[in-house]
Amino acid sequence: MQLKSAKLAQRFEQMAKIDSTNKSIYKYPMNFIKTCNFVLIFLFTFSLQAETLAYQRAKSAKKISNPPNLNTQIIDNFEEHKVGKLPRSWRTWPFQRSKASKVYKVRQENKNRYLSAYDSEDISVQLLYNLNWDVNEFPILAFRWRAQDLPAGAKESDDNKNDSACGVYVTLGQLSGHALKYVWSSTLPVGKVVSRKNGKLKIKVLASGKSQAKKWKHFKVNVKKDYEQLFNKPLKRNPRLGILTDGNAVHKTASCDYDDFK
């Protein structure tokens, strides 16, 4: 054991001499390792700061577009669309876009852009807007509209006169689903509810007649509450939005301006 210990001590002494006389054996590898560690720490710190900054920006943007105190999401205020054009984010039924472009165009008035609908050719075409609408979190639909030309003699409760200057749809499903329609009627009184299409369509009058025409009118409707009251069942699906200005049933001009859906 003493012999082995002596040899082992001698070996350690030799290694120490090698280390003291040739430090370059360890110098460069250690510097390389330190440099790599520094680079890794720098990259990690930079990545963390970038991720934090991105999160803060996203959080700030979310607060702007969805203020928690207002419980509001902007759907469309038409400010980002080209004047004189049909808004690209609004859709139509298949093969109807060319017709819709004749009726619906973005206009500008006093630096404010809005959607203008004008139908004097009995076109009667609907615009649709698909969105991820959580109706349980956001049951209120707010918008403003301005009736310009009410189709004379139109009456939503009459199959032969079913036209509206301003019409906002809240639809569920494509063809067989239920729908709510809020209208500015030519003749029916405010608050009147009309049932059509075997009860699948409920029309509610929000404004009526010419007395308030050519003036912007603001409205807020509780879609969830209206649906459950009018259809007598809970609203379990998230709806989409639609617009229709038409005068084809009575063959009269109909026009309306829409803005600030949220």
N, C-alpha and C positions, 0 to 999 in steps of 0.2 A: 504493500500500500504506500509506503514511503517513497519507493522508486517511481511508482506511477504518479504520485503527487508532485515529485520533483520534475518529472518530464512534462507534466501538465503546466506547471509554473513556468518552466523554460519556454514552452510553446506560447503561452500568453505574453511573455516578455518579448519574444521574437515578433509577434503580431503587433505589439505596441511600437517597436522600433520601425517596422514597415509603415505603420500609420503616421509616425512622426516624420519620417524621411520622405514619404511619398503621399502627401496630403491630397494630391490631385486625383488619387484613386477615388476619393469620396467627395471631393470638392464639387466637381461638375455635376455628378448625379444629384447631389443634395440641392444645388442651385436650380437644377431643372425641375425637381419635385416642388421646390418652393414657388417657382414661377408658375407651374401648372396649378398649384393650389390657389395662387393669387388670381389667375385668370378665371378659374371656376367660381371663386367667391365673387368676382366682379360681374361675371355673366349672371349668376344667380341673383345678385342684388339688383342689377339692371332689369332683369326679367320681372322681379317682384315689384319694382317701382313702376314698370310699364303696365303690369296687370292691375296694380292699384289705381293708376291714373285712368286706365280704361274703365274700371268699375265706377270711379267717381264721375266720369263723363256720362256713362250710361245711366247712372243714378240721377244725375242732374237733368238729363234729357227726359227721363221718365217723369220727373217732377213737373217739367214744363208741359209735356203732352198729356199727362194724366195727374193733375193736381189732386192730392189726397183730400184736401178740404172741400173741393168742388165735386169730387167723385165723377169726373167728366173725362171723356175721351173725344178728341176731335175726329170726326168721320171725314168730312170734307167741307172746306170753306172756299174752294175753287181758286184760291190765290196762286196755286202752283200750275194751273192749266193755261194753255194758250188762248188768248182772246180770239173769238170768231170760230173756234173749233169745238167739236164734241169732246168732252173729257175722256181721255183714254182709259181711265180707271173704272169708268161706268160701262156696263155691258148691256147687250140686248139679247133677245131670243135669236136663234140661228137665222142668218140671212136678212136680218132686220137693221143692220147698222147703217146702211146707206140711207134708209128711210129716216132713221133716228137723227142722222146728221143734218137733215133738212129741218127738223123741229127744234133740236136742242143745241144751243151754242153758249159758250162762255162770253159774257159781256163785261164791260168795265164802266163804272160810274163813280166819279169822285175818288179815284184810286182804289176803289173796292171792286173786286171781281165776284161775279155771281153767275148762276146758270139761268139762262133765258129759254123759255119754251114757247114756241109760237106755231100753231097748227091751223092753217086756213085751207088745207087741201084734203081734209078727212083722212089723214094718215093714221092717227091713233096708234102710236107705238110706245112701248114702255121701256124705260131705262132701269137697269138693275145694278145694285152695288153689293158685292160679296164682301163680308168682313167677319172677323172673329169676334162676334158679339156675345159676350157673357151676359145674358139678359138678367140673371139673378144678381150679379154684381152691379150692372148698369141698367136698371129697368126703365129709366127715364130717357126718352128721345126728345131732344130739343132741336128746333129749326125755326127759320123764318121764311115767309113767302109773301108775295105781292101779286095779287090778281090784277091783270091788265085788261083782258077781254073775257067777260063771262059769256059763254054760249047761251044766247037768248032762248028761253023755253026749256032748257035742260032740267031734268029731274031724275035723280039717282034711283028713285023708287019705281020708275017706269022703264020697262025694257026698251021701249022705242025712243026714250029720251035720256038714256043713261050716259051723260057726259058731265065733266067737271073741269073748270078752269085750272084748279090746282088739286093735285092728288098725290098723297104720299102713302105708299104701301109698306106694310111689314108682313113679310111672307115666310111661311114654313113649308119646305118641300118644293118640288118643281111643278108638278101638274096636279097632284091630288091632295096637296096640303091645304091647310087653312090659311087665311090671310085677313089682316086688318087693313082698312083703307080710310085715311083721314082726308077729308075734302073741304074745299071752298065751293059751296053749292050756289047755283044760280037762283034757286027757288026754295029749297028745303030749309027749315029753321035750324039754328044752332042747337046742338044736343041731340038731334034726330039720329036714330040708328036704323039702318036698312039692312036686311038680310037677303043675300043673293046666292046663286049657284048652290041651291039646296042646303043653304045654311053654312057653306064653307067660306063665304066671304061676308064680312061684317063691315059696313060703311058707316063711319061716324062723322057727322058734320061739325067742323070746328069754326067755320066762318060762312057767312051767307050774304048774298046780294051785293049791290054796287056801292052801298054807302061808304064802305071802307076800302073800296078798290083803289088801286094805284098808290097804296100806302103799305109800307112794310109792317107785317103783323108777326109777332113772336109767339111761339107756342111751345109748351112742354107737355108731353103726354106720357103717362105711365103705361108702357106697353104690356108689361106683365099683368098689371091689375086689369086693364081693359080686356085683355085676352081671356083671363080667367072668369071675368064677369060675363062677357058676351058669349063665350063658348062653354061656360060652365064646366071647365076642367082645367087642371094645372098646365102651365106652359113648361114643357120638359125639353124642348129643343131650342137651340139658338137660331134666331131669325136672320133674314137679310132685308135689305132696304130696296124700295122701288119708287119710281116717279112716273106719273102719267098725266099729261095735259091733252085733252081731246074734245072735239066737238063734232065728231063724225055722225053720231046718231041724229042730231038735229041739223046737221050740215051748216054749222055756224063756226065762226072763228073763235078759238080759245087760246088764251095766252096767260102765262104766269111766270114769275121769277122766283127762284129758290136760292137759299144761302144758309151757311152756318149750321150744317148738320153736326150734331154732337150728342 
